[in-house]
């Protein structure tokens, strides 16, 4: 299980934080989502950058960076 740090644009408040958390948790290959804050999130699992990017973009967010 890998730790993946995301930098995300388009988050403005608590609603966005919850929305991003739920969106990431629904993805196959994501085991855990933590440390979700405005502009960032940390997830654990095995998933491609493209899958994460696509899911976030469908919900109106932009993946700026992934580590």
PDB file of N, CA, C, O and CB in Angstrom:
ATOM      1  N   UNK A   1       0.858  -1.178   0.000  1.00  0.00           N
ATOM      2  CA  UNK A   1       0.000   0.000   0.000  1.00  0.00           C
ATOM      3  C   UNK A   1       0.900   1.235   0.000  1.00  0.00           C
ATOM      4  O   UNK A   1       1.732   1.404   0.891  1.00  0.00           O
ATOM      5  CB  UNK A   1      -0.974   0.001   1.236  1.00  0.00           C
ATOM      6  N   UNK A   2       0.732   2.080  -0.986  1.00  0.00           N
ATOM      7  CA  UNK A   2       1.538   3.277  -1.138  1.00  0.00           C
ATOM      8  C   UNK A   2       0.854   4.490  -0.540  1.00  0.00           C
ATOM      9  O   UNK A   2      -0.373   4.593  -0.536  1.00  0.00           O
ATOM     10  CB  UNK A   2       1.840   3.522  -2.596  1.00  0.00           C
ATOM     11  N   UNK A   3       1.670   5.413  -0.031  1.00  0.00           N
ATOM     12  CA  UNK A   3       1.167   6.708   0.435  1.00  0.00           C
ATOM     13  C   UNK A   3       1.274   7.669  -0.744  1.00  0.00           C
ATOM     14  O   UNK A   3       2.341   7.825  -1.336  1.00  0.00           O
ATOM     15  CB  UNK A   3       1.975   7.241   1.699  1.00  0.00           C
ATOM     16  N   UNK A   4       0.151   8.313  -1.077  1.00  0.00           N
ATOM     17  CA  UNK A   4       0.099   9.233  -2.214  1.00  0.00           C
ATOM     18  C   UNK A   4      -0.373  10.594  -1.704  1.00  0.00           C
ATOM     19  O   UNK A   4      -1.446  10.707  -1.112  1.00  0.00           O
ATOM     20  CB  UNK A   4      -0.850   8.692  -3.348  1.00  0.00           C
ATOM     21  N   UNK A   5       0.438  11.622  -1.939  1.00  0.00           N
ATOM     22  CA  UNK A   5       0.112  12.985  -1.500  1.00  0.00           C
ATOM     23  C   UNK A   5      -0.373  13.768  -2.714  1.00  0.00           C
ATOM     24  O   UNK A   5       0.308  13.836  -3.738  1.00  0.00           O
ATOM     25  CB  UNK A   5       1.353  13.691  -0.830  1.00  0.00           C
ATOM     26  N   UNK A   6      -1.555  14.357  -2.585  1.00  0.00           N
ATOM     27  CA  UNK A   6      -2.176  15.090  -3.682  1.00  0.00           C
ATOM     28  C   UNK A   6      -2.227  16.580  -3.390  1.00  0.00           C
ATOM     29  O   UNK A   6      -2.513  16.989  -2.265  1.00  0.00           O
ATOM     30  CB  UNK A   6      -3.577  14.562  -3.945  1.00  0.00           C
ATOM     31  N   UNK A   7      -1.951  17.383  -4.397  1.00  0.00           N
ATOM     32  CA  UNK A   7      -2.189  18.823  -4.340  1.00  0.00           C
ATOM     33  C   UNK A   7      -3.372  19.086  -5.261  1.00  0.00           C
ATOM     34  O   UNK A   7      -3.328  18.760  -6.447  1.00  0.00           O
ATOM     35  CB  UNK A   7      -0.903  19.666  -4.764  1.00  0.00           C
ATOM     36  N   UNK A   8      -4.431  19.679  -4.711  1.00  0.00           N
ATOM     37  CA  UNK A   8      -5.700  19.804  -5.423  1.00  0.00           C
ATOM     38  C   UNK A   8      -6.150  21.260  -5.447  1.00  0.00           C
ATOM     39  O   UNK A   8      -6.098  21.955  -4.432  1.00  0.00           O
ATOM     40  CB  UNK A   8      -6.781  18.918  -4.771  1.00  0.00           C
ATOM     41  N   UNK A   9      -6.589  21.708  -6.610  1.00  0.00           N
ATOM     42  CA  UNK A   9      -7.128  23.063  -6.754  1.00  0.00           C
ATOM     43  C   UNK A   9      -8.646  22.996  -6.839  1.00  0.00           C
ATOM     44  O   UNK A   9      -9.212  22.016  -7.322  1.00  0.00           O
ATOM     45  CB  UNK A   9      -6.540  23.768  -8.008  1.00  0.00           C
ATOM     46  N   UNK A  10      -9.294  24.052  -6.362  1.00  0.00           N
ATOM     47  CA  UNK A  10     -10.742  24.162  -6.480  1.00  0.00           C
ATOM     48  C   UNK A  10     -11.490  23.886  -5.189  1.00  0.00           C
ATOM     49  O   UNK A  10     -12.721  23.896  -5.171  1.00  0.00           O
ATOM     50  CB  UNK A  10     -11.223  23.234  -7.526  1.00  0.00           C
ATOM     51  N   UNK A  11     -10.765  23.639  -4.115  1.00  0.00           N
ATOM     52  CA  UNK A  11     -11.411  23.377  -2.830  1.00  0.00           C
ATOM     53  C   UNK A  11     -11.566  24.701  -2.078  1.00  0.00           C
ATOM     54  O   UNK A  11     -10.625  25.490  -1.985  1.00  0.00           O
ATOM     55  CB  UNK A  11     -10.587  22.344  -1.984  1.00  0.00           C
ATOM     56  N   UNK A  12     -12.778  24.932  -1.539  1.00  0.00           N
ATOM     57  CA  UNK A  12     -13.034  26.228  -0.920  1.00  0.00           C
ATOM     58  C   UNK A  12     -13.504  26.155   0.530  1.00  0.00           C
ATOM     59  O   UNK A  12     -13.500  27.175   1.220  1.00  0.00           O
ATOM     60  CB  UNK A  12     -14.047  26.957  -1.718  1.00  0.00           C
ATOM     61  N   UNK A  13     -13.900  25.004   1.001  1.00  0.00           N
ATOM     62  CA  UNK A  13     -14.403  24.936   2.369  1.00  0.00           C
ATOM     63  C   UNK A  13     -14.675  23.513   2.805  1.00  0.00           C
ATOM     64  O   UNK A  13     -14.252  22.560   2.152  1.00  0.00           O
ATOM     65  CB  UNK A  13     -15.659  25.758   2.505  1.00  0.00           C
ATOM     66  N   UNK A  14     -15.388  23.373   3.916  1.00  0.00           N
ATOM     67  CA  UNK A  14     -15.674  22.070   4.505  1.00  0.00           C
ATOM     68  C   UNK A  14     -16.431  21.164   3.537  1.00  0.00           C
ATOM     69  O   UNK A  14     -16.157  19.967   3.463  1.00  0.00           O
ATOM     70  CB  UNK A  14     -16.473  22.240   5.788  1.00  0.00           C
ATOM     71  N   UNK A  15     -17.371  21.725   2.806  1.00  0.00           N
ATOM     72  CA  UNK A  15     -18.121  20.922   1.840  1.00  0.00           C
ATOM     73  C   UNK A  15     -17.173  20.301   0.813  1.00  0.00           C
ATOM     74  O   UNK A  15     -17.300  19.121   0.486  1.00  0.00           O
ATOM     75  CB  UNK A  15     -19.191  21.784   1.132  1.00  0.00           C
ATOM     76  N   UNK A  16     -16.237  21.078   0.311  1.00  0.00           N
ATOM     77  CA  UNK A  16     -15.277  20.580  -0.679  1.00  0.00           C
ATOM     78  C   UNK A  16     -14.374  19.507  -0.074  1.00  0.00           C
ATOM     79  O   UNK A  16     -14.071  18.509  -0.727  1.00  0.00           O
ATOM     80  CB  UNK A  16     -14.425  21.737  -1.231  1.00  0.00           C
ATOM     81  N   UNK A  17     -13.951  19.710   1.155  1.00  0.00           N
ATOM     82  CA  UNK A  17     -13.113  18.717   1.834  1.00  0.00           C
ATOM     83  C   UNK A  17     -13.846  17.386   1.907  1.00  0.00           C
ATOM     84  O   UNK A  17     -13.282  16.347   1.566  1.00  0.00           O
ATOM     85  CB  UNK A  17     -12.725  19.197   3.254  1.00  0.00           C
ATOM     86  N   UNK A  18     -15.088  17.409   2.344  1.00  0.00           N
ATOM     87  CA  UNK A  18     -15.880  16.183   2.443  1.00  0.00           C
ATOM     88  C   UNK A  18     -16.124  15.561   1.075  1.00  0.00           C
ATOM     89  O   UNK A  18     -16.089  14.340   0.927  1.00  0.00           O
ATOM     90  CB  UNK A  18     -17.211  16.468   3.125  1.00  0.00           C
ATOM     91  N   UNK A  19     -16.368  16.398   0.084  1.00  0.00           N
ATOM     92  CA  UNK A  19     -16.633  15.911  -1.272  1.00  0.00           C
ATOM     93  C   UNK A  19     -15.395  15.216  -1.851  1.00  0.00           C
ATOM     94  O   UNK A  19     -15.507  14.145  -2.447  1.00  0.00           O
ATOM     95  CB  UNK A  19     -17.067  17.078  -2.187  1.00  0.00           C
ATOM     96  N   UNK A  20     -14.229  15.818  -1.678  1.00  0.00           N
ATOM     97  CA  UNK A  20     -12.986  15.211  -2.160  1.00  0.00           C
ATOM     98  C   UNK A  20     -12.726  13.892  -1.433  1.00  0.00           C
ATOM     99  O   UNK A  20     -12.371  12.896  -2.064  1.00  0.00           O
ATOM    100  CB  UNK A  20     -11.793  16.179  -1.964  1.00  0.00           C
ATOM    101  N   UNK A  21     -12.900  13.879  -0.114  1.00  0.00           N
ATOM    102  CA  UNK A  21     -12.688  12.651   0.661  1.00  0.00           C
ATOM    103  C   UNK A  21     -13.581  11.522   0.128  1.00  0.00           C
ATOM    104  O   UNK A  21     -13.108  10.413  -0.122  1.00  0.00           O
ATOM    105  CB  UNK A  21     -12.975  12.901   2.168  1.00  0.00           C
ATOM    106  N   UNK A  22     -14.860  11.814  -0.041  1.00  0.00           N
ATOM    107  CA  UNK A  22     -15.802  10.794  -0.514  1.00  0.00           C
ATOM    108  C   UNK A  22     -15.495  10.346  -1.943  1.00  0.00           C
ATOM    109  O   UNK A  22     -15.606   9.161  -2.256  1.00  0.00           O
ATOM    110  CB  UNK A  22     -17.230  11.328  -0.438  1.00  0.00           C
ATOM    111  N   UNK A  23     -15.114  11.275  -2.802  1.00  0.00           N
ATOM    112  CA  UNK A  23     -14.762  10.934  -4.179  1.00  0.00           C
ATOM    113  C   UNK A  23     -13.573   9.984  -4.216  1.00  0.00           C
ATOM    114  O   UNK A  23     -13.591   8.996  -4.950  1.00  0.00           O
ATOM    115  CB  UNK A  23     -14.451  12.200  -4.983  1.00  0.00           C
ATOM    116  N   UNK A  24     -12.542  10.275  -3.433  1.00  0.00           N
ATOM    117  CA  UNK A  24     -11.354   9.428  -3.409  1.00  0.00           C
ATOM    118  C   UNK A  24     -11.646   8.059  -2.807  1.00  0.00           C
ATOM    119  O   UNK A  24     -11.133   7.047  -3.285  1.00  0.00           O
ATOM    120  CB  UNK A  24     -10.243  10.108  -2.629  1.00  0.00           C
ATOM    121  N   UNK A  25     -12.460   8.023  -1.771  1.00  0.00           N
ATOM    122  CA  UNK A  25     -12.786   6.754  -1.119  1.00  0.00           C
ATOM    123  C   UNK A  25     -13.562   5.803  -2.041  1.00  0.00           C
ATOM    124  O   UNK A  25     -13.497   4.585  -1.870  1.00  0.00           O
ATOM    125  CB  UNK A  25     -13.595   7.016   0.142  1.00  0.00           C
ATOM    126  N   UNK A  26     -14.281   6.343  -2.999  1.00  0.00           N
ATOM    127  CA  UNK A  26     -15.065   5.523  -3.919  1.00  0.00           C
ATOM    128  C   UNK A  26     -14.216   4.847  -4.993  1.00  0.00           C
ATOM    129  O   UNK A  26     -14.701   3.954  -5.687  1.00  0.00           O
ATOM    130  CB  UNK A  26     -16.121   6.368  -4.576  1.00  0.00           C
ATOM    131  N   UNK A  27     -12.963   5.257  -5.138  1.00  0.00           N
ATOM    132  CA  UNK A  27     -12.112   4.721  -6.190  1.00  0.00           C
ATOM    133  C   UNK A  27     -11.580   3.339  -5.828  1.00  0.00           C
ATOM    134  O   UNK A  27     -11.146   3.104  -4.700  1.00  0.00           O
ATOM    135  CB  UNK A  27     -10.956   5.670  -6.465  1.00  0.00           C
ATOM    136  N   UNK A  28     -11.618   2.430  -6.799  1.00  0.00           N
ATOM    137  CA  UNK A  28     -11.016   1.115  -6.612  1.00  0.00           C
ATOM    138  C   UNK A  28      -9.515   1.286  -6.436  1.00  0.00           C
ATOM    139  O   UNK A  28      -8.875   2.023  -7.186  1.00  0.00           O
ATOM    140  CB  UNK A  28     -11.332   0.174  -7.811  1.00  0.00           C
ATOM    141  N   UNK A  29      -8.968   0.620  -5.464  1.00  0.00           N
ATOM    142  CA  UNK A  29      -7.539   0.700  -5.203  1.00  0.00           C
ATOM    143  C   UNK A  29      -7.177   1.647  -4.081  1.00  0.00           C
ATOM    144  O   UNK A  29      -6.032   1.659  -3.631  1.00  0.00           O
ATOM    145  CB  UNK A  29      -6.831   1.114  -6.432  1.00  0.00           C
ATOM    146  N   UNK A  30      -8.140   2.448  -3.614  1.00  0.00           N
ATOM    147  CA  UNK A  30      -7.893   3.359  -2.492  1.00  0.00           C
ATOM    148  C   UNK A  30      -8.349   2.667  -1.214  1.00  0.00           C
ATOM    149  O   UNK A  30      -9.516   2.303  -1.071  1.00  0.00           O
ATOM    150  CB  UNK A  30      -8.636   4.732  -2.687  1.00  0.00           C
ATOM    151  N   UNK A  31      -7.410   2.491  -0.288  1.00  0.00           N
ATOM    152  CA  UNK A  31      -7.706   1.826   0.981  1.00  0.00           C
ATOM    153  C   UNK A  31      -8.081   2.806   2.088  1.00  0.00           C
ATOM    154  O   UNK A  31      -8.906   2.496   2.947  1.00  0.00           O
ATOM    155  CB  UNK A  31      -6.518   1.005   1.417  1.00  0.00           C
ATOM    156  N   UNK A  32      -7.467   3.995   2.062  1.00  0.00           N
ATOM    157  CA  UNK A  32      -7.680   4.969   3.135  1.00  0.00           C
ATOM    158  C   UNK A  32      -7.408   6.364   2.595  1.00  0.00           C
ATOM    159  O   UNK A  32      -6.520   6.559   1.766  1.00  0.00           O
ATOM    160  CB  UNK A  32      -6.769   4.665   4.364  1.00  0.00           C
ATOM    161  N   UNK A  33      -8.183   7.333   3.075  1.00  0.00           N
ATOM    162  CA  UNK A  33      -7.967   8.741   2.750  1.00  0.00           C
ATOM    163  C   UNK A  33      -7.833   9.489   4.069  1.00  0.00           C
ATOM    164  O   UNK A  33      -8.673   9.349   4.957  1.00  0.00           O
ATOM    165  CB  UNK A  33      -9.140   9.328   1.869  1.00  0.00           C
ATOM    166  N   UNK A  34      -6.773  10.285   4.195  1.00  0.00           N
ATOM    167  CA  UNK A  34      -6.559  11.023   5.435  1.00  0.00           C
ATOM    168  C   UNK A  34      -6.007  12.407   5.124  1.00  0.00           C
ATOM    169  O   UNK A  34      -5.665  12.720   3.983  1.00  0.00           O
ATOM    170  CB  UNK A  34      -5.600  10.257   6.373  1.00  0.00           C
ATOM    171  N   UNK A  35      -5.933  13.208   6.143  1.00  0.00           N
ATOM    172  CA  UNK A  35      -5.325  14.539   6.046  1.00  0.00           C
ATOM    173  C   UNK A  35      -5.894  15.350   4.883  1.00  0.00           C
ATOM    174  O   UNK A  35      -5.141  15.988   4.147  1.00  0.00           O
ATOM    175  CB  UNK A  35      -3.816  14.413   5.892  1.00  0.00           C
ATOM    176  N   UNK A  36      -7.204  15.328   4.714  1.00  0.00           N
ATOM    177  CA  UNK A  36      -7.824  16.123   3.655  1.00  0.00           C
ATOM    178  C   UNK A  36      -8.014  17.541   4.188  1.00  0.00           C
ATOM    179  O   UNK A  36      -8.706  17.763   5.181  1.00  0.00           O
ATOM    180  CB  UNK A  36      -9.194  15.499   3.190  1.00  0.00           C
ATOM    181  N   UNK A  37      -7.391  18.480   3.510  1.00  0.00           N
ATOM    182  CA  UNK A  37      -7.470  19.902   3.854  1.00  0.00           C
ATOM    183  C   UNK A  37      -7.701  20.676   2.570  1.00  0.00           C
ATOM    184  O   UNK A  37      -7.598  20.117   1.479  1.00  0.00           O
ATOM    185  CB  UNK A  37      -6.171  20.397   4.588  1.00  0.00           C
ATOM    186  N   UNK A  38      -8.009  21.940   2.690  1.00  0.00           N
ATOM    187  CA  UNK A  38      -8.169  22.758   1.488  1.00  0.00           C
ATOM    188  C   UNK A  38      -6.841  22.751   0.737  1.00  0.00           C
ATOM    189  O   UNK A  38      -5.821  23.220   1.242  1.00  0.00           O
ATOM    190  CB  UNK A  38      -8.615  24.226   1.845  1.00  0.00           C
ATOM    191  N   UNK A  39      -6.876  22.214  -0.467  1.00  0.00           N
ATOM    192  CA  UNK A  39      -5.702  22.191  -1.317  1.00  0.00           C
ATOM    193  C   UNK A  39      -4.892  20.913  -1.291  1.00  0.00           C
ATOM    194  O   UNK A  39      -3.952  20.775  -2.074  1.00  0.00           O
ATOM    195  CB  UNK A  39      -4.839  23.289  -0.951  1.00  0.00           C
ATOM    196  N   UNK A  40      -5.224  19.965  -0.411  1.00  0.00           N
ATOM    197  CA  UNK A  40      -4.408  18.749  -0.364  1.00  0.00           C
ATOM    198  C   UNK A  40      -5.164  17.577   0.252  1.00  0.00           C
ATOM    199  O   UNK A  40      -6.172  17.742   0.938  1.00  0.00           O
ATOM    200  CB  UNK A  40      -3.132  19.004   0.422  1.00  0.00           C
ATOM    201  N   UNK A  41      -4.634  16.391  -0.021  1.00  0.00           N
ATOM    202  CA  UNK A  41      -5.161  15.164   0.572  1.00  0.00           C
ATOM    203  C   UNK A  41      -4.063  14.110   0.522  1.00  0.00           C
ATOM    204  O   UNK A  41      -3.162  14.160  -0.315  1.00  0.00           O
ATOM    205  CB  UNK A  41      -6.454  14.673  -0.172  1.00  0.00           C
ATOM    206  N   UNK A  42      -4.164  13.160   1.437  1.00  0.00           N
ATOM    207  CA  UNK A  42      -3.252  12.021   1.448  1.00  0.00           C
ATOM    208  C   UNK A  42      -4.107  10.764   1.346  1.00  0.00           C
ATOM    209  O   UNK A  42      -5.082  10.597   2.079  1.00  0.00           O
ATOM    210  CB  UNK A  42      -2.348  12.004   2.746  1.00  0.00           C
ATOM    211  N   UNK A  43      -3.727   9.888   0.427  1.00  0.00           N
ATOM    212  CA  UNK A  43      -4.445   8.622   0.339  1.00  0.00           C
ATOM    213  C   UNK A  43      -3.451   7.471   0.354  1.00  0.00           C
ATOM    214  O   UNK A  43      -2.265   7.639   0.068  1.00  0.00           O
ATOM    215  CB  UNK A  43      -5.320   8.570  -0.936  1.00  0.00           C
ATOM    216  N   UNK A  44      -3.965   6.308   0.692  1.00  0.00           N
ATOM    217  CA  UNK A  44      -3.157   5.090   0.746  1.00  0.00           C
ATOM    218  C   UNK A  44      -3.818   4.054  -0.140  1.00  0.00           C
ATOM    219  O   UNK A  44      -5.025   3.828  -0.053  1.00  0.00           O
ATOM    220  CB  UNK A  44      -3.002   4.562   2.214  1.00  0.00           C
ATOM    221  N   UNK A  45      -3.028   3.427  -0.991  1.00  0.00           N
ATOM    222  CA  UNK A  45      -3.553   2.406  -1.864  1.00  0.00           C
ATOM    223  C   UNK A  45      -2.690   2.244  -3.092  1.00  0.00           C
ATOM    224  O   UNK A  45      -1.567   2.744  -3.156  1.00  0.00           O
ATOM    225  CB  UNK A  45      -4.967   2.730  -2.258  1.00  0.00           C
ATOM    226  N   UNK A  46      -3.230   1.541  -4.064  1.00  0.00           N
ATOM    227  CA  UNK A  46      -2.564   1.314  -5.344  1.00  0.00           C
ATOM    228  C   UNK A  46      -3.517   1.757  -6.441  1.00  0.00           C
ATOM    229  O   UNK A  46      -4.473   1.055  -6.770  1.00  0.00           O
ATOM    230  CB  UNK A  46      -2.147  -0.191  -5.524  1.00  0.00           C
ATOM    231  N   UNK A  47      -3.246   2.938  -7.009  1.00  0.00           N
ATOM    232  CA  UNK A  47      -4.118   3.524  -8.023  1.00  0.00           C
ATOM    233  C   UNK A  47      -3.292   4.443  -8.913  1.00  0.00           C
ATOM    234  O   UNK A  47      -2.309   5.028  -8.458  1.00  0.00           O
ATOM    235  CB  UNK A  47      -5.299   4.301  -7.368  1.00  0.00           C
ATOM    236  N   UNK A  48      -3.677   4.571 -10.159  1.00  0.00           N
ATOM    237  CA  UNK A  48      -2.908   5.396 -11.090  1.00  0.00           C
ATOM    238  C   UNK A  48      -3.254   6.886 -10.940  1.00  0.00           C
ATOM    239  O   UNK A  48      -4.336   7.261 -10.488  1.00  0.00           O
ATOM    240  CB  UNK A  48      -3.165   4.939 -12.535  1.00  0.00           C
ATOM    241  N   UNK A  49      -2.298   7.695 -11.334  1.00  0.00           N
ATOM    242  CA  UNK A  49      -2.504   9.143 -11.324  1.00  0.00           C
ATOM    243  C   UNK A  49      -3.669   9.523 -12.229  1.00  0.00           C
ATOM    244  O   UNK A  49      -4.462  10.402 -11.890  1.00  0.00           O
ATOM    245  CB  UNK A  49      -1.225   9.874 -11.765  1.00  0.00           C
ATOM    246  N   UNK A  50      -3.772   8.869 -13.370  1.00  0.00           N
ATOM    247  CA  UNK A  50      -4.848   9.181 -14.318  1.00  0.00           C
ATOM    248  C   UNK A  50      -6.225   8.922 -13.719  1.00  0.00           C
ATOM    249  O   UNK A  50      -7.151   9.702 -13.940  1.00  0.00           O
ATOM    250  CB  UNK A  50      -4.681   8.361 -15.593  1.00  0.00           C
ATOM    251  N   UNK A  51      -6.369   7.839 -12.965  1.00  0.00           N
ATOM    252  CA  UNK A  51      -7.657   7.531 -12.336  1.00  0.00           C
ATOM    253  C   UNK A  51      -8.026   8.590 -11.299  1.00  0.00           C
ATOM    254  O   UNK A  51      -9.182   9.003 -11.205  1.00  0.00           O
ATOM    255  CB  UNK A  51      -7.614   6.142 -11.678  1.00  0.00           C
ATOM    256  N   UNK A  52      -7.045   9.017 -10.534  1.00  0.00           N
ATOM    257  CA  UNK A  52      -7.286  10.057  -9.525  1.00  0.00           C
ATOM    258  C   UNK A  52      -7.666  11.362 -10.211  1.00  0.00           C
ATOM    259  O   UNK A  52      -8.647  12.007  -9.839  1.00  0.00           O
ATOM    260  CB  UNK A  52      -6.035  10.261  -8.628  1.00  0.00           C
ATOM    261  N   UNK A  53      -6.880  11.747 -11.217  1.00  0.00           N
ATOM    262  CA  UNK A  53      -7.112  13.002 -11.944  1.00  0.00           C
ATOM    263  C   UNK A  53      -8.518  13.016 -12.553  1.00  0.00           C
ATOM    264  O   UNK A  53      -9.248  13.998 -12.420  1.00  0.00           O
ATOM    265  CB  UNK A  53      -6.044  13.195 -13.053  1.00  0.00           C
ATOM    266  N   UNK A  54      -8.888  11.933 -13.215  1.00  0.00           N
ATOM    267  CA  UNK A  54     -10.197  11.851 -13.875  1.00  0.00           C
ATOM    268  C   UNK A  54     -11.338  11.980 -12.862  1.00  0.00           C
ATOM    269  O   UNK A  54     -12.302  12.708 -13.099  1.00  0.00           O
ATOM    270  CB  UNK A  54     -10.326  10.523 -14.645  1.00  0.00           C
ATOM    271  N   UNK A  55     -11.227  11.278 -11.745  1.00  0.00           N
ATOM    272  CA  UNK A  55     -12.284  11.325 -10.730  1.00  0.00           C
ATOM    273  C   UNK A  55     -12.436  12.727 -10.154  1.00  0.00           C
ATOM    274  O   UNK A  55     -13.556  13.206  -9.977  1.00  0.00           O
ATOM    275  CB  UNK A  55     -11.988  10.330  -9.605  1.00  0.00           C
ATOM    276  N   UNK A  56     -11.323  13.386  -9.860  1.00  0.00           N
ATOM    277  CA  UNK A  56     -11.385  14.740  -9.303  1.00  0.00           C
ATOM    278  C   UNK A  56     -11.935  15.730 -10.326  1.00  0.00           C
ATOM    279  O   UNK A  56     -12.748  16.587  -9.982  1.00  0.00           O
ATOM    280  CB  UNK A  56      -9.995  15.189  -8.832  1.00  0.00           C
ATOM    281  N   UNK A  57     -11.502  15.619 -11.569  1.00  0.00           N
ATOM    282  CA  UNK A  57     -11.985  16.534 -12.610  1.00  0.00           C
ATOM    283  C   UNK A  57     -13.484  16.377 -12.851  1.00  0.00           C
ATOM    284  O   UNK A  57     -14.175  17.361 -13.115  1.00  0.00           O
ATOM    285  CB  UNK A  57     -11.225  16.298 -13.914  1.00  0.00           C
ATOM    286  N   UNK A  58     -13.989  15.149 -12.762  1.00  0.00           N
ATOM    287  CA  UNK A  58     -15.427  14.932 -12.926  1.00  0.00           C
ATOM    288  C   UNK A  58     -16.231  15.649 -11.846  1.00  0.00           C
ATOM    289  O   UNK A  58     -17.398  15.984 -12.050  1.00  0.00           O
ATOM    290  CB  UNK A  58     -15.742  13.440 -12.902  1.00  0.00           C
ATOM    291  N   UNK A  59     -15.603  15.880 -10.701  1.00  0.00           N
ATOM    292  CA  UNK A  59     -16.278  16.548  -9.585  1.00  0.00           C
ATOM    293  C   UNK A  59     -15.949  18.037  -9.505  1.00  0.00           C
ATOM    294  O   UNK A  59     -16.392  18.716  -8.578  1.00  0.00           O
ATOM    295  CB  UNK A  59     -15.901  15.878  -8.281  1.00  0.00           C
ATOM    296  N   UNK A  60     -15.180  18.552 -10.460  1.00  0.00           N
ATOM    297  CA  UNK A  60     -14.904  19.988 -10.525  1.00  0.00           C
ATOM    298  C   UNK A  60     -13.623  20.430  -9.848  1.00  0.00           C
ATOM    299  O   UNK A  60     -13.433  21.623  -9.612  1.00  0.00           O
ATOM    300  CB  UNK A  60     -16.022  20.722  -9.928  1.00  0.00           C
ATOM    301  N   UNK A  61     -12.730  19.485  -9.528  1.00  0.00           N
ATOM    302  CA  UNK A  61     -11.460  19.815  -8.902  1.00  0.00           C
ATOM    303  C   UNK A  61     -10.333  19.520  -9.878  1.00  0.00           C
ATOM    304  O   UNK A  61     -10.520  18.780 -10.844  1.00  0.00           O
ATOM    305  CB  UNK A  61     -11.267  19.027  -7.584  1.00  0.00           C
ATOM    306  N   UNK A  62      -9.160  20.102  -9.628  1.00  0.00           N
ATOM    307  CA  UNK A  62      -8.029  19.888 -10.497  1.00  0.00           C
ATOM    308  C   UNK A  62      -6.857  19.330  -9.695  1.00  0.00           C
ATOM    309  O   UNK A  62      -6.474  19.891  -8.668  1.00  0.00           O
ATOM    310  CB  UNK A  62      -7.638  21.191 -11.204  1.00  0.00           C
ATOM    311  N   UNK A  63      -6.297  18.232 -10.166  1.00  0.00           N
ATOM    312  CA  UNK A  63      -5.108  17.658  -9.543  1.00  0.00           C
ATOM    313  C   UNK A  63      -3.897  18.408 -10.063  1.00  0.00           C
ATOM    314  O   UNK A  63      -3.575  18.336 -11.249  1.00  0.00           O
ATOM    315  CB  UNK A  63      -4.990  16.128  -9.832  1.00  0.00           C
ATOM    316  N   UNK A  64      -3.214  19.138  -9.161  1.00  0.00           N
ATOM    317  CA  UNK A  64      -2.065  19.942  -9.563  1.00  0.00           C
ATOM    318  C   UNK A  64      -0.761  19.182  -9.482  1.00  0.00           C
ATOM    319  O   UNK A  64       0.123  19.359 -10.320  1.00  0.00           O
ATOM    320  CB  UNK A  64      -1.978  21.169  -8.716  1.00  0.00           C
ATOM    321  N   UNK A  65      -0.637  18.327  -8.463  1.00  0.00           N
ATOM    322  CA  UNK A  65       0.607  17.602  -8.243  1.00  0.00           C
ATOM    323  C   UNK A  65       0.317  16.336  -7.469  1.00  0.00           C
ATOM    324  O   UNK A  65      -0.642  16.263  -6.700  1.00  0.00           O
ATOM    325  CB  UNK A  65       1.635  18.473  -7.495  1.00  0.00           C
ATOM    326  N   UNK A  66       1.166  15.331  -7.683  1.00  0.00           N
ATOM    327  CA  UNK A  66       1.035  14.079  -6.955  1.00  0.00           C
ATOM    328  C   UNK A  66       2.425  13.600  -6.579  1.00  0.00           C
ATOM    329  O   UNK A  66       3.334  13.588  -7.409  1.00  0.00           O
ATOM    330  CB  UNK A  66       0.280  13.008  -7.795  1.00  0.00           C
ATOM    331  N   UNK A  67       2.584  13.206  -5.322  1.00  0.00           N
ATOM    332  CA  UNK A  67       3.857  12.651  -4.833  1.00  0.00           C
ATOM    333  C   UNK A  67       3.634  11.299  -4.247  1.00  0.00           C
ATOM    334  O   UNK A  67       4.581  10.665  -3.780  1.00  0.00           O
ATOM    335  CB  UNK A  67       4.506  13.567  -3.798  1.00  0.00           C
TER     336      UNK A  67
END
